[in-house]
């Protein structure tokens, strides 16, 4: 487990995550413009969440297309 802290709107939030997942979160937040070493604006955290939600949405659509393709009989 790895302790991870992020400050948003003046409040520090500390969580424990599995090491690999913590690395993913830190990298993803960095890519979204969130710096865990400084106080972050809630608006920026919302943008980071929406960025991940968009990725999830796109992945789900892609998976659905792949499932349909696999289920379609080949002649």
Phi, psi and omega in degrees: 000150180229132177281133180226133179234144177219138179254128180227122177058034177087357179249131180267129178246125179246132180223160174246130181228157172299146188308309183296320179291322178299317178300316178300314182297313180300314180295317181294317178298320179299315178297331180273002178089015179261127178252116184289351181270354182231169175287128183253147177284135179306328179300320180292323177293321176298317178299319178297318178298314181296326176298314178292321179298322178295317178299315179299315179301314180296319178297317180297319177296318180296319178297317179299318177296320178295319178297315179299320180295320179291328182278344181282123181297138176267136180261000000 
